[in-house]
Each structure stands twice: as structure tokens, then as C-alpha cells.
Amino acid sequence: MEYTRFEKVRIIGARALQISLGAPILVKDAEGEMDPVKIAIKEMDQGLIPITVIRPKA
């Protein structure tokens, strides 16, 4: 699914909050990384974020 830039920012922000509150990190190459936003961006790039976007029918 293609996301708009607004959806991407919202998803990354929500996932970064989850990570900062102790959620497990889903990417393997984030060892040593401390910034939740950078980790969330890596997860987004790899398609691993477990968040669904529901759009209203047009």
C-alpha cells in the first residue's frame, strides 16, 4: 500500500512512541541505535511496522 506523506509521518510517530515506551524493536540492524524515530523509520523502510491505515470510502 502506498501511504501519503501525512500517513507516513503519523505512522512513524506512533511507532516511535511505542518503541520509547518499551515495545520490542522489529529490525535486526538497529543494534546500538538509541533514537526511537530513526528505528521507526528503519522499520517503515523494511515494511515491518504493525500498524494499519483505514481510509474512508470515497
N, C-alpha and C positions, 0 to 999 in steps of 0.2 A: 504494500500500500504506500502510495506517495503521501507525504504529510506536507501541509503548508508550513511556512516558516514560523507561524504562531503556534501551531500544534507541536512542532519540534521543540521550541523553547519551553512550552508548558510541560511536555513530557520529560525533558532533561531536568527541569527544575523540580518536578515531583519526584523523579528518581534520585536526584542528588539529595533531597530531603530525606528520603528513605534510607539512603546509604549513610548519611550523617547521623541518623538515629539508630544505626546498628544492623541494617538489613545486609544479608550476605551479598558479596560482590560476585557478579556473574562472569567477569572476564578474567582470563588467566594471566594476561600480561600487565596487570595493574599492581604488581608487587612493588612496594616502595612508594607508590603514589598515595599522597595524603589528601589531595583536593577532591571532594565528592563530585564537583561539577565536571572535572576532567575525566573521572572514572565513568560518570553517566554518559558523557559524550562518546567515550570508547565503546560502551555498551550499545549506544544508539547506532554507531557506525557498524557494529557487528550484528545488529538486529536481535539483540538479546534482552531488551527491556520488556518485562512482562506487563505492559500497560496497553489497553485497547482504547481506540478512539471511535466513538459512535457519533456519526453525523446525522442530522435530521434529514428526512427525505425531502427532496426539492419538489 
